[in-house]
Each structure stands twice: as structure tokens, then as C-alpha cells.
Amino acid sequence: MVVIVNTLIINLKSSQDRRDFQKRQFEKLGLDFEILEAFSVADLSEEQYQKFGFGWQRPLRKVEVACFLSHQKAWEEVLKRNQPCLILEDDAVLASNAKEILNEIEQQQFPDVDLINLEVRSRKKIISRTPVCTLDHTQVELYELYQDRTGAAGYILYPSGAQKLLNRLAKTAPAIADGFIFSAYELHCLQAEPAVIIQEDQLGAYGLLQQGCFDSTIGRSEHFKPEFSSIKEKYTFKKRRLAGQIALAIRYLQVMGRAEKRMIKLNQEKFIQD
């Protein structure tokens, strides 16, 4: 079985432990990958930070801007190659049958799909009530993904999706990477169940053994409390936050007749253990 989908792993040059982990993991899976050098905080000028870090619903940390720019670099690579790519953050842990799943997804040759999310991250998603496709051999189901709130560690991006994201970026400020991707409702997204990918920091939450216990080089935003330089700035961000929440509510109202909000299942037995 030959899997031709390109796999791009976003990795900081300084994170050798994560590169080593991915090399071991992909050898076990029988898959190839390429390293896409991540944009680091050291690469981020103060001018860039001021330009990119203050247009979302809250001020972004420099590490979040660098993470976003790394994903943008991956989108540009997908467009350049004009081929779908599996984009991974370097702490992504893959199911042991990932090769078979990727092979079956390739064979589907979806004509109008922009992105397939393979990840789960301890939060409910809004998906279609019934799958649009069931992969014959692996029995993985693909659902319409109407709304996601967190997680950009593992997704297949098609050239059409890359173009839509870059078009959006031309008129919309950067955000945390997953927030930007999944607020782009112009994307036609699917969700895989059982999930194929989980981040290393989520293994314990799903009853799995820790793999490498990496230090976070991106920084998670689930419990981040922003600081504001003035009352005026705080009010500006609060208005953006409210607008974002309204957009989420409108999206849910648009799809609620054909959707459900629930957790995505994960098959513990399919994950590689050291």
C-alpha cells in the first residue's frame, strides 16, 4: 500500500526531541513525512507582532502569532504543490491504522472537500447527524464538520481549502490557528470518527499513556488570561469577542436542523504506545 498524500510536520529547529519522536512514530506507521520548519518567536519582529497580534478577539501572545504563521506557511505549501497535505503539529500522536485511513481517504477523491479534521481534543463539536462517508476497510466515518472550537494538530488540507484560508487572511486578521481555521465557514470540512490524531498533552485525558512529555513550544490557549494596555483596548477586544460569539450562535442556528453537538469518539486500542 502506497500513501501518496504529503505529510508536513511543523517543527521548530530547536525541538529535536519532537523530531526524534515523529521519526520513531512514522517508522512504526510505515509512512514518510517532511519537516516544515516552524516560525519561531525569535523570527518575529516587534513590527510583525504589532501588525499580527492585535486584530483578533483578544491580544495574541507572540508564541501564538508564530504558531499561526507556521500554519500559514503550511497552507502556502499546499497551494504551491497543488496537492492535499496532512498538516501536523510536532506533538501529534497518530492511530496505528493511520496509513490505512489515509490510503482510503485518498481513494475517495472528494470533489468538493476543503479540509478533513482528524483530531479530537476534549471538546464537543457540531457535526452532521449521519456520516457522509464510511471508509470500507477501517470503518472510519466522515461527518460534515459544521463547527469546531479547538485543535489544529492534525488535518488534511486540500488546495481549494488552502486558497480559501489565504483569501480569508487577505481580509481578516490572524487569530489562534484553530480559531482562524474553524471560523472560516466558507470551508467545506469533514470530521473523522474515531479520531485518528491526538496531541501528546491530551493523552492522559483519554486514558492513554504519555509518550514524550514534551514541553509546550506553542503554548495552549485554553486557560490564557489576556492583559490589556488600556480600558479602550479592552473594550475593543470585548466587542470583537461578542461579535465572534454571535457568529458562532448564528452558525449553530443555520445547521441545527441537521446537526448535533457531541464529543468525537477515539479508539484507545489504535494508538501507539512506547
N, C-alpha and C positions, 0 to 999 in steps of 0.2 A: 504494500500500500504506500503510495507516494502522496504526501500532502504538499500541495504547491502554494498554499497561502503563505505569504511572507509574515514572519513574526518579528516585530520590533520591540525590544525591551529598553525602556527608558531607564538609563543608569548614569549616575554621577561617576566621573572618572575616579573619585576618591573612595567610592563604595566597592572595594574589591571583594569584600565578604559576600555581598549580594550577587556580584557577577559569578563568583565561585559557586554559590548556591544554585543559581539558574543553570550553570553549566552541568552540575550534577543532576539536577532535576530533568533537564531536557535530554540528557543522555539516557536516563531511565525511560523517558517517554518515547525515545526514538524520533525526536523532532529536531529540526535546525532552528536557529534564531540568529538575529543580528542585534548588536548593541547600537542603540541610538543615544549618543551622548547627551545627557540631560543638561539643561540650562541651570547653572548654579547661581546662588546668591552672589558669589564673587564676580559673576559675569554681569550682574545687574547694576547699572549705573544709577546714581541718585535721580538723574533726569528721567530715566526709564521708569523707575519706581513711582515717581510723582505722576508720570503720564498714565501708567497702567494700574496703579494700586488704589485709586480712589474714585472709581466710577461705578462700583457695584453697590450692593445693599449695605455693606459695611466696609471699612478700610481693610485691605488685604495685607497680610504680613508679606515681607519680602520673599520668604520661602514659598508662599502660595503663588505669588507672581511668577517666580522661577518655575514652579511646577506647571502652571498654566502655559508658559512659553515653551516648555518641553513638550506638552501635548500639542500645541500649535505646530511645533516642528515636525511632529509625527503626522499631523494632518497634511502638511505641505508635502511630506514624503509620499504619502498615499496618492496624492494628486499627481505628483511627479512620475510615479511608477505606473499610474493608471491601472492599479490592481488593488483588490481588497487586501488589507493587512490586519493581523491580530496585533493590537497595541497593548502592551503590558507595562505596568509599573514593576520595578525590580524586586518587590516583596510579594509578588503574586504566586500563589500555590495552585497548581493545576491538578484536576482529577486525573487518575491513572488512565482513563479511557479518552483523554483529550484528543489524541491522534485520530481515533476512530470518529469522534464527534466532528472534528474539523474536516475530515475527509467527507463525511456525509453532508455537512453544510455546503462544501464546495460543489458536490454533485447536484444540489438543489438549484443552483444558478438562479437565485431570486432576481426577477427583473426590476423590482421597484423598492427594494430594501436598502436603506442607507446605513444602518448600524444594527449589530446584534450584540446585546449585552450578555456576557457570560458569567457575571459576578453576582454574588449575594453579600450583603453587609448589614445584617441585624436591623433591617428597617423594612416596613411594608412598602410594596409597590402597587401601582394601579395598572392592571393588565386585563386583557380580554378574558371573558369567562370560559372560553374554549380555545384550545390551541389552533393556530392556523396551519400547523405542520407538525407531524411526528416523524422523527428520524427512525427509519425502519430497524436498523441493526442495534443501535444504542438505546432506542426508545426515549430519547430526549425529546421533550415537547417545546415548541417555539410558540410563544404567545405574542400578541400585539402588546407593546410596552407603551402605555399612554403617559405615565408619569413615574419618575424615579426621583429620589431625593439625595442619594449619596452613593459614591463609589465609581471610580473611573480606572480601576486597576486592571481590567481586562475586557476589551471589547473589539469586535471585528468592525472595522470601518471600511466602507466602500467608497470609491472615488466620488460618487454622487453626494455622499454624506460629507466627505472632506470639503467639497466645494461649497456645500450649504453652510458648514461651520465657518469657513473662511469668509464667505459672503456676509454672514452674521457679524463676524468680528469687524468687518469694514465699517459697520454702522452701530455696533454695540460695544460697550466697554468690557474688558476682560473680567472674569469672576473666578471663584474657585473652579477648578477644571470640571468636576462633575456637575456643579451648578450651572455652568455655561452650556455644557452638552445637553443636559436634560431639560433645560428651559427653552431649547430650540425645537419648538413644536412642529416646525416645518420638516423635521427629520421623521422618516418612517422607520421606527425602531421595533425590534423584536427582543424578547427575553427568553433565555434558555432555562428550562427546568427539567431535572435537577440542575442546579448551578454547576458550572464547570470550573469556576475560579473563586478563590477566596484569598483575602490578604492575610499575611502572616499574623498581624495583630488581632485578627478575628478568629483564629483557630480555637482558642480557648472558649470563646462564646458559643461555638458549635460542637464542643466536646471533643476536639481534636488536639493532638499533642503539638506543642510549639516546635517549629522547625529550626529556626536560626536565632530567634530572639534579637532581631536587628534593632538598632537604634533608629528612630524615625529621622529620615533626611528630608522628608517633605513636610511633616507636621500635620496632624489631623485637626480638623476644624470643628468637630462635634461640640467641644466644650470651650471654645475660644471666646473670651470676653473682650470685645474691641475697646480701644481708648480713642477719644475724640479730642481734637485740638481746641474746640470751641462749642458753645451751645448751638450756634448757627450750623456748624458742620454736623453736629449730632442730629439736628432737626432734618437736614438734607438727607442723611442716611436713613432716618426713620421713615421719611416719605418714600424713599426707594424701596425699603423693606415692605412697607404697606402695599405698594404697587405690585411687588413680587408676590405677596400673599394673595392679592386679588387675582392675579394671573393664574395662580395655582387653583384657586377656587373656581374660576371660570372654566379652566381646562377640565376639572372634575365634573362640573355640570354638563359640559359638552359630551362627555363619554360615559357618564354614569349608567345610562340605559343599557350599555353593552359591556360594562367593565365591573371588576371587583377589586377591592383593596385588600391585599393579604401578603403574608410572608412567602418568599420563594423557598422551595424545599432544596435540601442539599443531601446527597447520599454520602454519608461518612465513610462508607467502605471503599469509595472510589478515590480517596485521597492518599497520596504518597506519604508514607511515614518513614522517617530515618531509622 
